Amino acid sequence: MLADALRARLEACRFEEPTCLVHGDFGRRNLIIPPSLDRIAGVIDWEAAATGSPLSDIGSLFRHAKRHDAAFRATFERAHGGLPDDWYRRARVLDAARMVATLAEDRPARVSPAEIRALIEEIVASTAR
């Protein structure tokens, strides 16, 4: 069952980072990037901001794994600095859990429940050890 597999992934992750302010909807549509593409100039749309693991925003950024190849992930890791060894897996598992919570929200989702389930299934399958 998908819920059991996700629960097992969450239990296997070590979330030891202190909580901090997180954006809550971190992704390309909320980033201001100048034409030179050499930095992030700003982050907009903070309505979903909360406290949480710093990995939660990273998971949101990498939600659609096929959009970012290994070179992009390596560049991100070098630029970010200080990430745990298994940051990518942990961030994606945390994001999958957050997507489950979106299914219970009162506001309309941007994507259908079927699309959310497909994303969660992909994350669970790709994070097996």
Chimera marker file (.cmm) of the C-alpha trace (Angstrom):
<marker_set name="trace">
<marker id="1" x="0.000" y="0.000" z="0.000" r="1" g="1" b="0" radius="0.5"/>
<marker id="2" x="1.271" y="3.467" z="-0.912" r="1" g="1" b="0" radius="0.5"/>
<marker id="3" x="0.631" y="4.975" z="2.531" r="1" g="1" b="0" radius="0.5"/>
<marker id="4" x="2.673" y="2.237" z="4.228" r="1" g="1" b="0" radius="0.5"/>
<marker id="5" x="5.545" y="2.677" z="1.774" r="1" g="1" b="0" radius="0.5"/>
<marker id="6" x="5.598" y="6.445" z="2.315" r="1" g="1" b="0" radius="0.5"/>
<marker id="7" x="5.463" y="5.973" z="6.091" r="1" g="1" b="0" radius="0.5"/>
<marker id="8" x="8.452" y="3.602" z="5.861" r="1" g="1" b="0" radius="0.5"/>
<marker id="9" x="10.414" y="6.179" z="3.824" r="1" g="1" b="0" radius="0.5"/>
<marker id="10" x="9.646" y="8.886" z="6.389" r="1" g="1" b="0" radius="0.5"/>
<marker id="11" x="10.721" y="6.661" z="9.274" r="1" g="1" b="0" radius="0.5"/>
<marker id="12" x="13.978" y="5.836" z="7.471" r="1" g="1" b="0" radius="0.5"/>
<marker id="13" x="14.866" y="9.509" z="7.041" r="1" g="1" b="0" radius="0.5"/>
<marker id="14" x="16.692" y="11.376" z="9.744" r="1" g="1" b="0" radius="0.5"/>
<marker id="15" x="15.183" y="14.852" z="10.029" r="1" g="1" b="0" radius="0.5"/>
<marker id="16" x="17.594" y="16.409" z="12.500" r="1" g="1" b="0" radius="0.5"/>
<marker id="17" x="17.724" y="19.907" z="11.042" r="1" g="1" b="0" radius="0.5"/>
<marker id="18" x="16.428" y="22.706" z="13.238" r="1" g="1" b="0" radius="0.5"/>
<marker id="19" x="13.226" y="24.285" z="12.009" r="1" g="1" b="0" radius="0.5"/>
<marker id="20" x="13.397" y="27.574" z="10.182" r="1" g="1" b="0" radius="0.5"/>
<marker id="21" x="11.213" y="29.833" z="8.070" r="1" g="1" b="0" radius="0.5"/>
<marker id="22" x="10.275" y="27.964" z="4.902" r="1" g="1" b="0" radius="0.5"/>
<marker id="23" x="8.550" y="29.351" z="1.832" r="1" g="1" b="0" radius="0.5"/>
<marker id="24" x="6.028" y="26.550" z="1.510" r="1" g="1" b="0" radius="0.5"/>
<marker id="25" x="5.664" y="26.791" z="-2.283" r="1" g="1" b="0" radius="0.5"/>
<marker id="26" x="9.260" y="27.075" z="-3.448" r="1" g="1" b="0" radius="0.5"/>
<marker id="27" x="9.655" y="26.552" z="-7.171" r="1" g="1" b="0" radius="0.5"/>
<marker id="28" x="10.521" y="28.288" z="-10.430" r="1" g="1" b="0" radius="0.5"/>
<marker id="29" x="7.235" y="30.176" z="-10.681" r="1" g="1" b="0" radius="0.5"/>
<marker id="30" x="8.031" y="31.951" z="-7.396" r="1" g="1" b="0" radius="0.5"/>
<marker id="31" x="11.645" y="32.811" z="-8.172" r="1" g="1" b="0" radius="0.5"/>
<marker id="32" x="12.852" y="36.018" z="-9.769" r="1" g="1" b="0" radius="0.5"/>
<marker id="33" x="15.901" y="35.178" z="-11.853" r="1" g="1" b="0" radius="0.5"/>
<marker id="34" x="17.662" y="37.870" z="-13.917" r="1" g="1" b="0" radius="0.5"/>
<marker id="35" x="18.432" y="37.304" z="-17.618" r="1" g="1" b="0" radius="0.5"/>
<marker id="36" x="22.041" y="36.402" z="-16.762" r="1" g="1" b="0" radius="0.5"/>
<marker id="37" x="20.692" y="33.289" z="-14.925" r="1" g="1" b="0" radius="0.5"/>
<marker id="38" x="23.573" y="33.567" z="-12.457" r="1" g="1" b="0" radius="0.5"/>
<marker id="39" x="21.611" y="34.034" z="-9.238" r="1" g="1" b="0" radius="0.5"/>
<marker id="40" x="18.184" y="34.254" z="-7.657" r="1" g="1" b="0" radius="0.5"/>
<marker id="41" x="17.253" y="37.912" z="-7.355" r="1" g="1" b="0" radius="0.5"/>
<marker id="42" x="14.143" y="37.349" z="-5.267" r="1" g="1" b="0" radius="0.5"/>
<marker id="43" x="11.479" y="35.017" z="-4.001" r="1" g="1" b="0" radius="0.5"/>
<marker id="44" x="7.800" y="35.983" z="-4.241" r="1" g="1" b="0" radius="0.5"/>
<marker id="45" x="4.436" y="34.632" z="-3.017" r="1" g="1" b="0" radius="0.5"/>
<marker id="46" x="5.044" y="33.913" z="0.669" r="1" g="1" b="0" radius="0.5"/>
<marker id="47" x="1.404" y="33.106" z="1.543" r="1" g="1" b="0" radius="0.5"/>
<marker id="48" x="2.253" y="29.478" z="2.430" r="1" g="1" b="0" radius="0.5"/>
<marker id="49" x="5.252" y="30.385" z="4.630" r="1" g="1" b="0" radius="0.5"/>
<marker id="50" x="5.619" y="28.488" z="7.898" r="1" g="1" b="0" radius="0.5"/>
<marker id="51" x="8.278" y="26.987" z="10.112" r="1" g="1" b="0" radius="0.5"/>
<marker id="52" x="9.644" y="23.614" z="9.147" r="1" g="1" b="0" radius="0.5"/>
<marker id="53" x="12.609" y="21.665" z="7.901" r="1" g="1" b="0" radius="0.5"/>
<marker id="54" x="14.803" y="23.538" z="5.411" r="1" g="1" b="0" radius="0.5"/>
<marker id="55" x="14.579" y="20.387" z="3.296" r="1" g="1" b="0" radius="0.5"/>
<marker id="56" x="10.862" y="20.984" z="2.711" r="1" g="1" b="0" radius="0.5"/>
<marker id="57" x="11.486" y="23.869" z="0.300" r="1" g="1" b="0" radius="0.5"/>
<marker id="58" x="14.185" y="21.860" z="-1.450" r="1" g="1" b="0" radius="0.5"/>
<marker id="59" x="11.740" y="18.980" z="-1.866" r="1" g="1" b="0" radius="0.5"/>
<marker id="60" x="9.223" y="21.334" z="-3.405" r="1" g="1" b="0" radius="0.5"/>
<marker id="61" x="11.825" y="22.612" z="-5.858" r="1" g="1" b="0" radius="0.5"/>
<marker id="62" x="12.690" y="19.056" z="-6.908" r="1" g="1" b="0" radius="0.5"/>
<marker id="63" x="9.108" y="17.721" z="-6.868" r="1" g="1" b="0" radius="0.5"/>
<marker id="64" x="9.186" y="17.008" z="-10.595" r="1" g="1" b="0" radius="0.5"/>
<marker id="65" x="12.463" y="15.101" z="-10.760" r="1" g="1" b="0" radius="0.5"/>
<marker id="66" x="12.604" y="14.922" z="-14.555" r="1" g="1" b="0" radius="0.5"/>
<marker id="67" x="12.846" y="18.712" z="-14.776" r="1" g="1" b="0" radius="0.5"/>
<marker id="68" x="16.279" y="18.692" z="-13.134" r="1" g="1" b="0" radius="0.5"/>
<marker id="69" x="19.128" y="16.524" z="-14.336" r="1" g="1" b="0" radius="0.5"/>
<marker id="70" x="22.098" y="15.327" z="-12.273" r="1" g="1" b="0" radius="0.5"/>
<marker id="71" x="24.193" y="18.325" z="-13.364" r="1" g="1" b="0" radius="0.5"/>
<marker id="72" x="21.550" y="20.747" z="-12.063" r="1" g="1" b="0" radius="0.5"/>
<marker id="73" x="21.352" y="18.843" z="-8.757" r="1" g="1" b="0" radius="0.5"/>
<marker id="74" x="25.149" y="18.922" z="-8.398" r="1" g="1" b="0" radius="0.5"/>
<marker id="75" x="25.241" y="22.657" z="-9.122" r="1" g="1" b="0" radius="0.5"/>
<marker id="76" x="22.434" y="23.233" z="-6.614" r="1" g="1" b="0" radius="0.5"/>
<marker id="77" x="24.261" y="21.198" z="-3.975" r="1" g="1" b="0" radius="0.5"/>
<marker id="78" x="27.521" y="23.121" z="-4.478" r="1" g="1" b="0" radius="0.5"/>
<marker id="79" x="25.751" y="26.481" z="-4.436" r="1" g="1" b="0" radius="0.5"/>
<marker id="80" x="23.639" y="25.663" z="-1.390" r="1" g="1" b="0" radius="0.5"/>
<marker id="81" x="26.422" y="24.201" z="0.752" r="1" g="1" b="0" radius="0.5"/>
<marker id="82" x="25.965" y="22.382" z="4.014" r="1" g="1" b="0" radius="0.5"/>
<marker id="83" x="23.398" y="19.868" z="2.804" r="1" g="1" b="0" radius="0.5"/>
<marker id="84" x="23.327" y="16.404" z="4.392" r="1" g="1" b="0" radius="0.5"/>
<marker id="85" x="24.672" y="13.522" z="2.292" r="1" g="1" b="0" radius="0.5"/>
<marker id="86" x="21.219" y="12.152" z="1.473" r="1" g="1" b="0" radius="0.5"/>
<marker id="87" x="19.547" y="15.555" z="1.078" r="1" g="1" b="0" radius="0.5"/>
<marker id="88" x="17.858" y="14.795" z="-2.240" r="1" g="1" b="0" radius="0.5"/>
<marker id="89" x="16.106" y="11.621" z="-1.063" r="1" g="1" b="0" radius="0.5"/>
<marker id="90" x="15.102" y="13.143" z="2.276" r="1" g="1" b="0" radius="0.5"/>
<marker id="91" x="13.794" y="16.346" z="0.697" r="1" g="1" b="0" radius="0.5"/>
<marker id="92" x="11.671" y="14.441" z="-1.806" r="1" g="1" b="0" radius="0.5"/>
<marker id="93" x="10.222" y="12.130" z="0.872" r="1" g="1" b="0" radius="0.5"/>
<marker id="94" x="9.331" y="15.130" z="3.013" r="1" g="1" b="0" radius="0.5"/>
<marker id="95" x="7.683" y="16.776" z="0.003" r="1" g="1" b="0" radius="0.5"/>
<marker id="96" x="5.650" y="13.621" z="-0.686" r="1" g="1" b="0" radius="0.5"/>
<marker id="97" x="4.319" y="13.751" z="2.863" r="1" g="1" b="0" radius="0.5"/>
<marker id="98" x="3.433" y="17.397" z="2.393" r="1" g="1" b="0" radius="0.5"/>
<marker id="99" x="1.540" y="16.554" z="-0.792" r="1" g="1" b="0" radius="0.5"/>
<marker id="100" x="-0.600" y="14.092" z="1.178" r="1" g="1" b="0" radius="0.5"/>
<marker id="101" x="-1.601" y="16.967" z="3.449" r="1" g="1" b="0" radius="0.5"/>
<marker id="102" x="-2.683" y="19.062" z="0.448" r="1" g="1" b="0" radius="0.5"/>
<marker id="103" x="-5.348" y="16.475" z="-0.341" r="1" g="1" b="0" radius="0.5"/>
<marker id="104" x="-7.161" y="17.434" z="2.873" r="1" g="1" b="0" radius="0.5"/>
<marker id="105" x="-7.037" y="21.200" z="2.322" r="1" g="1" b="0" radius="0.5"/>
<marker id="106" x="-10.251" y="23.163" z="1.823" r="1" g="1" b="0" radius="0.5"/>
<marker id="107" x="-8.884" y="25.261" z="-1.020" r="1" g="1" b="0" radius="0.5"/>
<marker id="108" x="-8.849" y="23.992" z="-4.608" r="1" g="1" b="0" radius="0.5"/>
<marker id="109" x="-5.630" y="22.245" z="-5.578" r="1" g="1" b="0" radius="0.5"/>
<marker id="110" x="-3.640" y="23.291" z="-8.650" r="1" g="1" b="0" radius="0.5"/>
<marker id="111" x="-3.416" y="19.652" z="-9.675" r="1" g="1" b="0" radius="0.5"/>
<marker id="112" x="-5.860" y="16.785" z="-9.397" r="1" g="1" b="0" radius="0.5"/>
<marker id="113" x="-5.722" y="14.168" z="-6.629" r="1" g="1" b="0" radius="0.5"/>
<marker id="114" x="-4.739" y="11.627" z="-9.300" r="1" g="1" b="0" radius="0.5"/>
<marker id="115" x="-1.744" y="13.758" z="-10.318" r="1" g="1" b="0" radius="0.5"/>
<marker id="116" x="-0.716" y="14.164" z="-6.678" r="1" g="1" b="0" radius="0.5"/>
<marker id="117" x="-0.932" y="10.409" z="-6.155" r="1" g="1" b="0" radius="0.5"/>
<marker id="118" x="1.191" y="9.800" z="-9.269" r="1" g="1" b="0" radius="0.5"/>
<marker id="119" x="3.854" y="12.196" z="-7.943" r="1" g="1" b="0" radius="0.5"/>
<marker id="120" x="3.835" y="10.477" z="-4.547" r="1" g="1" b="0" radius="0.5"/>
<marker id="121" x="4.100" y="7.056" z="-6.210" r="1" g="1" b="0" radius="0.5"/>
<marker id="122" x="7.102" y="8.225" z="-8.259" r="1" g="1" b="0" radius="0.5"/>
<marker id="123" x="8.824" y="9.632" z="-5.174" r="1" g="1" b="0" radius="0.5"/>
<marker id="124" x="8.179" y="6.493" z="-3.132" r="1" g="1" b="0" radius="0.5"/>
<marker id="125" x="9.487" y="4.287" z="-5.953" r="1" g="1" b="0" radius="0.5"/>
<marker id="126" x="12.581" y="6.430" z="-6.551" r="1" g="1" b="0" radius="0.5"/>
<marker id="127" x="13.541" y="6.706" z="-2.878" r="1" g="1" b="0" radius="0.5"/>
<marker id="128" x="13.585" y="3.000" z="-2.039" r="1" g="1" b="0" radius="0.5"/>
<marker id="129" x="16.854" y="1.886" z="-0.546" r="1" g="1" b="0" radius="0.5"/>
<link id1="1" id2="2" r="1" g="1" b="0" radius="0.2"/>
<link id1="2" id2="3" r="1" g="1" b="0" radius="0.2"/>
<link id1="3" id2="4" r="1" g="1" b="0" radius="0.2"/>
<link id1="4" id2="5" r="1" g="1" b="0" radius="0.2"/>
<link id1="5" id2="6" r="1" g="1" b="0" radius="0.2"/>
<link id1="6" id2="7" r="1" g="1" b="0" radius="0.2"/>
<link id1="7" id2="8" r="1" g="1" b="0" radius="0.2"/>
<link id1="8" id2="9" r="1" g="1" b="0" radius="0.2"/>
<link id1="9" id2="10" r="1" g="1" b="0" radius="0.2"/>
<link id1="10" id2="11" r="1" g="1" b="0" radius="0.2"/>
<link id1="11" id2="12" r="1" g="1" b="0" radius="0.2"/>
<link id1="12" id2="13" r="1" g="1" b="0" radius="0.2"/>
<link id1="13" id2="14" r="1" g="1" b="0" radius="0.2"/>
<link id1="14" id2="15" r="1" g="1" b="0" radius="0.2"/>
<link id1="15" id2="16" r="1" g="1" b="0" radius="0.2"/>
<link id1="16" id2="17" r="1" g="1" b="0" radius="0.2"/>
<link id1="17" id2="18" r="1" g="1" b="0" radius="0.2"/>
<link id1="18" id2="19" r="1" g="1" b="0" radius="0.2"/>
<link id1="19" id2="20" r="1" g="1" b="0" radius="0.2"/>
<link id1="20" id2="21" r="1" g="1" b="0" radius="0.2"/>
<link id1="21" id2="22" r="1" g="1" b="0" radius="0.2"/>
<link id1="22" id2="23" r="1" g="1" b="0" radius="0.2"/>
<link id1="23" id2="24" r="1" g="1" b="0" radius="0.2"/>
<link id1="24" id2="25" r="1" g="1" b="0" radius="0.2"/>
<link id1="25" id2="26" r="1" g="1" b="0" radius="0.2"/>
<link id1="26" id2="27" r="1" g="1" b="0" radius="0.2"/>
<link id1="27" id2="28" r="1" g="1" b="0" radius="0.2"/>
<link id1="28" id2="29" r="1" g="1" b="0" radius="0.2"/>
<link id1="29" id2="30" r="1" g="1" b="0" radius="0.2"/>
<link id1="30" id2="31" r="1" g="1" b="0" radius="0.2"/>
<link id1="31" id2="32" r="1" g="1" b="0" radius="0.2"/>
<link id1="32" id2="33" r="1" g="1" b="0" radius="0.2"/>
<link id1="33" id2="34" r="1" g="1" b="0" radius="0.2"/>
<link id1="34" id2="35" r="1" g="1" b="0" radius="0.2"/>
<link id1="35" id2="36" r="1" g="1" b="0" radius="0.2"/>
<link id1="36" id2="37" r="1" g="1" b="0" radius="0.2"/>
<link id1="37" id2="38" r="1" g="1" b="0" radius="0.2"/>
<link id1="38" id2="39" r="1" g="1" b="0" radius="0.2"/>
<link id1="39" id2="40" r="1" g="1" b="0" radius="0.2"/>
<link id1="40" id2="41" r="1" g="1" b="0" radius="0.2"/>
<link id1="41" id2="42" r="1" g="1" b="0" radius="0.2"/>
<link id1="42" id2="43" r="1" g="1" b="0" radius="0.2"/>
<link id1="43" id2="44" r="1" g="1" b="0" radius="0.2"/>
<link id1="44" id2="45" r="1" g="1" b="0" radius="0.2"/>
<link id1="45" id2="46" r="1" g="1" b="0" radius="0.2"/>
<link id1="46" id2="47" r="1" g="1" b="0" radius="0.2"/>
<link id1="47" id2="48" r="1" g="1" b="0" radius="0.2"/>
<link id1="48" id2="49" r="1" g="1" b="0" radius="0.2"/>
<link id1="49" id2="50" r="1" g="1" b="0" radius="0.2"/>
<link id1="50" id2="51" r="1" g="1" b="0" radius="0.2"/>
<link id1="51" id2="52" r="1" g="1" b="0" radius="0.2"/>
<link id1="52" id2="53" r="1" g="1" b="0" radius="0.2"/>
<link id1="53" id2="54" r="1" g="1" b="0" radius="0.2"/>
<link id1="54" id2="55" r="1" g="1" b="0" radius="0.2"/>
<link id1="55" id2="56" r="1" g="1" b="0" radius="0.2"/>
<link id1="56" id2="57" r="1" g="1" b="0" radius="0.2"/>
<link id1="57" id2="58" r="1" g="1" b="0" radius="0.2"/>
<link id1="58" id2="59" r="1" g="1" b="0" radius="0.2"/>
<link id1="59" id2="60" r="1" g="1" b="0" radius="0.2"/>
<link id1="60" id2="61" r="1" g="1" b="0" radius="0.2"/>
<link id1="61" id2="62" r="1" g="1" b="0" radius="0.2"/>
<link id1="62" id2="63" r="1" g="1" b="0" radius="0.2"/>
<link id1="63" id2="64" r="1" g="1" b="0" radius="0.2"/>
<link id1="64" id2="65" r="1" g="1" b="0" radius="0.2"/>
<link id1="65" id2="66" r="1" g="1" b="0" radius="0.2"/>
<link id1="66" id2="67" r="1" g="1" b="0" radius="0.2"/>
<link id1="67" id2="68" r="1" g="1" b="0" radius="0.2"/>
<link id1="68" id2="69" r="1" g="1" b="0" radius="0.2"/>
<link id1="69" id2="70" r="1" g="1" b="0" radius="0.2"/>
<link id1="70" id2="71" r="1" g="1" b="0" radius="0.2"/>
<link id1="71" id2="72" r="1" g="1" b="0" radius="0.2"/>
<link id1="72" id2="73" r="1" g="1" b="0" radius="0.2"/>
<link id1="73" id2="74" r="1" g="1" b="0" radius="0.2"/>
<link id1="74" id2="75" r="1" g="1" b="0" radius="0.2"/>
<link id1="75" id2="76" r="1" g="1" b="0" radius="0.2"/>
<link id1="76" id2="77" r="1" g="1" b="0" radius="0.2"/>
<link id1="77" id2="78" r="1" g="1" b="0" radius="0.2"/>
<link id1="78" id2="79" r="1" g="1" b="0" radius="0.2"/>
<link id1="79" id2="80" r="1" g="1" b="0" radius="0.2"/>
<link id1="80" id2="81" r="1" g="1" b="0" radius="0.2"/>
<link id1="81" id2="82" r="1" g="1" b="0" radius="0.2"/>
<link id1="82" id2="83" r="1" g="1" b="0" radius="0.2"/>
<link id1="83" id2="84" r="1" g="1" b="0" radius="0.2"/>
<link id1="84" id2="85" r="1" g="1" b="0" radius="0.2"/>
<link id1="85" id2="86" r="1" g="1" b="0" radius="0.2"/>
<link id1="86" id2="87" r="1" g="1" b="0" radius="0.2"/>
<link id1="87" id2="88" r="1" g="1" b="0" radius="0.2"/>
<link id1="88" id2="89" r="1" g="1" b="0" radius="0.2"/>
<link id1="89" id2="90" r="1" g="1" b="0" radius="0.2"/>
<link id1="90" id2="91" r="1" g="1" b="0" radius="0.2"/>
<link id1="91" id2="92" r="1" g="1" b="0" radius="0.2"/>
<link id1="92" id2="93" r="1" g="1" b="0" radius="0.2"/>
<link id1="93" id2="94" r="1" g="1" b="0" radius="0.2"/>
<link id1="94" id2="95" r="1" g="1" b="0" radius="0.2"/>
<link id1="95" id2="96" r="1" g="1" b="0" radius="0.2"/>
<link id1="96" id2="97" r="1" g="1" b="0" radius="0.2"/>
<link id1="97" id2="98" r="1" g="1" b="0" radius="0.2"/>
<link id1="98" id2="99" r="1" g="1" b="0" radius="0.2"/>
<link id1="99" id2="100" r="1" g="1" b="0" radius="0.2"/>
<link id1="100" id2="101" r="1" g="1" b="0" radius="0.2"/>
<link id1="101" id2="102" r="1" g="1" b="0" radius="0.2"/>
<link id1="102" id2="103" r="1" g="1" b="0" radius="0.2"/>
<link id1="103" id2="104" r="1" g="1" b="0" radius="0.2"/>
<link id1="104" id2="105" r="1" g="1" b="0" radius="0.2"/>
<link id1="105" id2="106" r="1" g="1" b="0" radius="0.2"/>
<link id1="106" id2="107" r="1" g="1" b="0" radius="0.2"/>
<link id1="107" id2="108" r="1" g="1" b="0" radius="0.2"/>
<link id1="108" id2="109" r="1" g="1" b="0" radius="0.2"/>
<link id1="109" id2="110" r="1" g="1" b="0" radius="0.2"/>
<link id1="110" id2="111" r="1" g="1" b="0" radius="0.2"/>
<link id1="111" id2="112" r="1" g="1" b="0" radius="0.2"/>
<link id1="112" id2="113" r="1" g="1" b="0" radius="0.2"/>
<link id1="113" id2="114" r="1" g="1" b="0" radius="0.2"/>
<link id1="114" id2="115" r="1" g="1" b="0" radius="0.2"/>
<link id1="115" id2="116" r="1" g="1" b="0" radius="0.2"/>
<link id1="116" id2="117" r="1" g="1" b="0" radius="0.2"/>
<link id1="117" id2="118" r="1" g="1" b="0" radius="0.2"/>
<link id1="118" id2="119" r="1" g="1" b="0" radius="0.2"/>
<link id1="119" id2="120" r="1" g="1" b="0" radius="0.2"/>
<link id1="120" id2="121" r="1" g="1" b="0" radius="0.2"/>
<link id1="121" id2="122" r="1" g="1" b="0" radius="0.2"/>
<link id1="122" id2="123" r="1" g="1" b="0" radius="0.2"/>
<link id1="123" id2="124" r="1" g="1" b="0" radius="0.2"/>
<link id1="124" id2="125" r="1" g="1" b="0" radius="0.2"/>
<link id1="125" id2="126" r="1" g="1" b="0" radius="0.2"/>
<link id1="126" id2="127" r="1" g="1" b="0" radius="0.2"/>
<link id1="127" id2="128" r="1" g="1" b="0" radius="0.2"/>
<link id1="128" id2="129" r="1" g="1" b="0" radius="0.2"/>
</marker_set>
